[in-house]
Amino acid sequence: MNEPLPPSRDWRAQVSDLASEGDVNLSPLRLAWEAENVGAATRALLDADNEHFLHQALSTPCFNALASCDGIWLTDVEGRRIMDFHGNNVHQVGYRHPHVIEAVKRALDTLPFSPRRYTNAAAVELAAALAGLMPKPLHKVLFAPGGTLAIGMALKLARLVTGRHKTLSLWDAFHGASLDAISIGGEAIFRKNIGPLLPGTEHAPPCDPRLCRFGCGDACNLRCAEYLDYVLGKEEDIGAVIIETVRSTDVQIPPPEYYRIIRDACDRHGALLILDEVPICLGRTGRMFAFEHYAIVPDMVVLGKGLGGGVFPLAALVARGDFDIAADRALGHYTHEKSSVGCAAALATLEVIANEHLLEASRALGAHALERLREMQRRHPVSEVRGIGLLLGIELGRDGRPASREAEQVMYHCLARGLSFKIGQGNVLTLSPPLIIAREELEHALDIIDAALSAVEAANAG
Ligand SMILES: Cc1ncc(COP(=O)(O)O)c(C=O)c1O
């Protein structure tokens, strides 16, 4: 490997006070990782990235540079292979799945773009396929080039359907980084000092035992869901409740009754229920859509990320058929609204999920991984493990407190051994491997995590 070069530091000094979460791009552990692992070729790309891109939290400055990806693997410019258990959640079918790539290449060779005044077969087939997978009455679709934009379309449509502009969403939620999305989102890193945000965006506490203000302890007592009912009753003019069905960044899985209470409250108070499944749709949780775990039907669902097969930016709003009321308005009007390439990628992705039985794989591999994590929990300072399908969270805690530094140490230890994952809320190791992963590969990744937990404990004790 090339000699590591020192990273440039001037911008880090300016922004170091923003380092609020564990998995940030500004921390001293990141610097140490770079010093050990980044060689000259990578350093040159990172420096060019620093020079040309606007810096922003959670991306530039980056810490490594990629040359290729394939299946569950990333390959960096220095030739190291890294299992990707993060992938920004675009990689349910893995990278460069041959069926997806073939469909994309075919679309590129025939119809690389479809101007908005025309439709195309791939877009129509994909809309029909998604409607076919959804329960009734969800069967009208609009595509957009990203999840944030699809959330924005849902917010507009909710206003038109209900005649109400107010929304109710959850603190700590993420629905995208645009101004409308951060208005309903609940993370300070996106909302701080950037307002004014949209008016009428009410917030309630999330279903998260750690943040719970309702005394639920380890298991949810559903008061958080009842509180949403209370707010809807108080305000009376809230048009929509927007929630991530399962919060992906730190794997928060509400109990089954949670959505029954909220669905019922929305119905009584005339509010729509919009579920954001941008990162967790298409099998991540072991079902095609996460709301299927809850035996309720939302009024709208927002899909994205993996919908584009790990190739193309594509998101979708799927809404009740009777919401098709906005023929004289523009809900989305995005240039790549019916991308022939994106829709071809998405259709191929749905085929791969069916042909390779990835929902079953997600459930079986996820259950096995959770069992192994529970066993690790007995041996390591892990306060909780959570999982649904192949979305798994390992919450690190010591003496009843979040172990954020240890979480970061474990992550960099794993990165140096070829496993990438994200940290949520500072101390949750969040694992979302491609659903095509082989059992041996999953075992190997869990071995790396197990060894990293031991190594970090030993290092901190020494
Ligand atoms: C829950 C959730 N909603 C919406 C979005 C926004 O999607 P996109 O980045 O495609 O705009 C994200 C992205 O991470 C997300 O996790």
Ligand as a Chemical Component Dictionary entry (heavy atoms), coordinates in Angstrom:
data_LIG
# 
_chem_comp.id                   LIG 
_chem_comp.type                 NON-POLYMER 
_chem_comp.pdbx_formal_charge   0 
_chem_comp.three_letter_code    LIG 
# 
loop_
_chem_comp_atom.comp_id 
_chem_comp_atom.atom_id 
_chem_comp_atom.alt_atom_id 
_chem_comp_atom.type_symbol 
_chem_comp_atom.charge 
_chem_comp_atom.model_Cartn_x 
_chem_comp_atom.model_Cartn_y 
_chem_comp_atom.model_Cartn_z 
_chem_comp_atom.pdbx_ordinal 
LIG C1 C1 C 0 -36.675 7.583  5.820  1  
LIG C2 C2 C 0 -36.152 8.394  4.667  2  
LIG N1 N1 N 0 -37.010 9.171  3.987  3  
LIG C3 C3 C 0 -36.600 9.925  2.951  4  
LIG C4 C4 C 0 -35.272 9.920  2.553  5  
LIG C5 C5 C 0 -34.820 10.799 1.403  6  
LIG O1 O1 O 0 -34.501 10.040 0.276  7  
LIG P1 P1 P 0 -33.526 10.610 -0.855 8  
LIG O2 O2 O 0 -32.175 10.742 -0.269 9  
LIG O3 O3 O 0 -33.622 9.613  -1.968 10 
LIG O4 O4 O 0 -34.081 11.927 -1.275 11 
LIG C6 C6 C 0 -34.355 9.117  3.223  12 
LIG C7 C7 C 0 -32.927 9.104  2.838  13 
LIG O5 O5 O 0 -32.051 8.646  3.543  14 
LIG C8 C8 C 0 -34.800 8.324  4.308  15 
LIG O6 O6 O 0 -33.947 7.547  4.998  16 
# 
loop_
_chem_comp_bond.comp_id 
_chem_comp_bond.atom_id_1 
_chem_comp_bond.atom_id_2 
_chem_comp_bond.value_order 
_chem_comp_bond.pdbx_ordinal 
LIG C1 C2 SING 1  
LIG C2 N1 SING 2  
LIG C2 C8 DOUB 3  
LIG N1 C3 DOUB 4  
LIG C3 C4 SING 5  
LIG C4 C5 SING 6  
LIG C4 C6 DOUB 7  
LIG C5 O1 SING 8  
LIG O1 P1 SING 9  
LIG P1 O2 DOUB 10 
LIG P1 O3 SING 11 
LIG P1 O4 SING 12 
LIG C6 C7 SING 13 
LIG C6 C8 SING 14 
LIG C7 O5 DOUB 15 
LIG C8 O6 SING 16 
# 
